[in-house]
Amino acid sequence: MKILLVDGTVFGTKTGAILRQVERYIKEIDSTLELEILYFAKLKHQILDGSPLNEDMQMMIEKIEEADGYVFATPIYQASIPGVLKNALDMISPKAMRYKPVSIVASGGTYQHHLVVENQFKPILDYFKCLVTPNYVYTHTSHFDRDDNIVEESIHERLRELAQIFVQYCKLSETLPKQPIDKH
Ligand SMILES: Cc1cc2nc3c(=O)[nH]c(=O)nc-3n(C[C@H](O)[C@H](O)[C@H](O)COP(=O)(O)O)c2cc1C
């Protein structure tokens, strides 16, 4: 299975650091999964306004639609997910992620915004009919050292558990038909 790890940040480095840690934990549990990180910061993003899409956006859409599962990593911007991440998801066919496993990790500058994942990001992925793992991990700036190493042990424990459940959801997803029966 091809697993795409999407780093939704365009400025900083913490979100990518969590994602690379998740990648290591998933590999430890199942080395057969093909893992690739897609860094949004490396793409030339384009607002979805009806104009022809540039090469980066076409590549991004292809990678997302062809993957068999995802870990989405998002920073919190203005008490929500970044516009660039929502804009990217707006470009994806609503049927492309159906019954595919998804885990979410997030990083914020305050402790107050962890419910952004629960209240804002999960409903979008539910619309796509993704198999979203019930556990997600929210980190705060204080969980990192200056080199972006995660220094809070409870975060490592939660990321290990996330990886474990994600791998099980991958197995479940393999048994499910991806072709939609309903037309909605
Ligand atoms: C434009 C912008 C808006 C932000 N808004 C919030 C916010 O509403 N709540 C919050 O907790 N952190 C907010 N932050 C802080 C980031 O979520 C936090 O620094 C995060 O760790 C950044 O991840 P990164 O290093 O991967 O970019 C904001 C940062 C930026 C750049």
The ligand as an SDF file (V2000), in Angstrom:
LIG
                    3D

 31 33  0  0  0  0  0  0  0  0999 V2000
   -0.6640   32.5000   10.0710 C   0  0  0  0  0  0  0  0  0  0  0  0
   -0.5380   31.7780   11.3800 C   0  0  0  0  0  0  0  0  0  0  0  0
   -1.6370   31.6550   12.1930 C   0  0  0  0  0  0  0  0  0  0  0  0
   -1.5660   30.9380   13.3900 C   0  0  0  0  0  0  0  0  0  0  0  0
   -2.6860   30.7960   14.1480 N   0  0  0  0  0  0  0  0  0  0  0  0
   -2.6520   29.9940   15.2540 C   0  0  0  0  0  0  0  0  0  0  0  0
   -3.8360   29.7620   16.0060 C   0  0  0  0  0  0  0  0  0  0  0  0
   -4.9060   30.2780   15.7290 O   0  0  0  0  0  0  0  0  0  0  0  0
   -3.7520   28.9170   17.0700 N   0  0  0  0  0  0  0  0  0  0  0  0
   -2.5890   28.2920   17.4430 C   0  0  0  0  0  0  0  0  0  0  0  0
   -2.5750   27.5120   18.3900 O   0  0  0  0  0  0  0  0  0  0  0  0
   -1.4370   28.5370   16.7540 N   0  0  0  0  0  0  0  0  0  0  0  0
   -1.4440   29.3520   15.6690 C   0  0  0  0  0  0  0  0  0  0  0  0
   -0.2990   29.5770   14.9470 N   0  0  0  0  0  0  0  0  0  0  0  0
    0.9420   28.9350   15.3900 C   0  0  0  0  0  0  0  0  0  0  0  0
    1.2430   27.6700   14.6140 C   0  0  0  0  0  0  0  0  0  0  0  0
    0.1240   26.8200   14.5190 O   0  0  0  0  0  0  0  0  0  0  0  0
    2.3540   26.8870   15.3150 C   0  0  0  0  0  0  0  0  0  0  0  0
    3.4850   27.7120   15.4440 O   0  0  0  0  0  0  0  0  0  0  0  0
    2.7090   25.6220   14.5460 C   0  0  0  0  0  0  0  0  0  0  0  0
    3.5330   24.8260   15.3570 O   0  0  0  0  0  0  0  0  0  0  0  0
    3.4180   25.9400   13.2390 C   0  0  0  0  0  0  0  0  0  0  0  0
    3.8270   24.7330   12.6450 O   0  0  0  0  0  0  0  0  0  0  0  0
    5.0440   24.7380   11.6290 P   0  0  0  0  0  0  0  0  0  0  0  0
    6.2970   25.0160   12.4300 O   0  0  0  0  0  0  0  0  0  0  0  0
    5.0720   23.3550   11.0430 O   0  0  0  0  0  0  0  0  0  0  0  0
    4.7360   25.7550   10.5890 O   0  0  0  0  0  0  0  0  0  0  0  0
   -0.3380   30.3430   13.7810 C   0  0  0  0  0  0  0  0  0  0  0  0
    0.7810   30.4990   12.9500 C   0  0  0  0  0  0  0  0  0  0  0  0
    0.6870   31.1890   11.7710 C   0  0  0  0  0  0  0  0  0  0  0  0
    1.9180   31.3410   10.8970 C   0  0  0  0  0  0  0  0  0  0  0  0
  1  2  1  0
  2  3  1  0
  2 30  2  0
  3  4  2  0
  4  5  1  0
  4 28  1  0
  5  6  2  0
  6  7  1  0
  6 13  1  0
  7  8  2  0
  7  9  1  0
  9 10  1  0
 10 11  2  0
 10 12  1  0
 12 13  2  0
 13 14  1  0
 14 15  1  0
 14 28  1  0
 15 16  1  0
 16 17  1  0
 16 18  1  0
 18 19  1  0
 18 20  1  0
 20 21  1  0
 20 22  1  0
 22 23  1  0
 23 24  1  0
 24 25  2  0
 24 26  1  0
 24 27  1  0
 28 29  2  0
 29 30  1  0
 30 31  1  0
M  END
$$$$
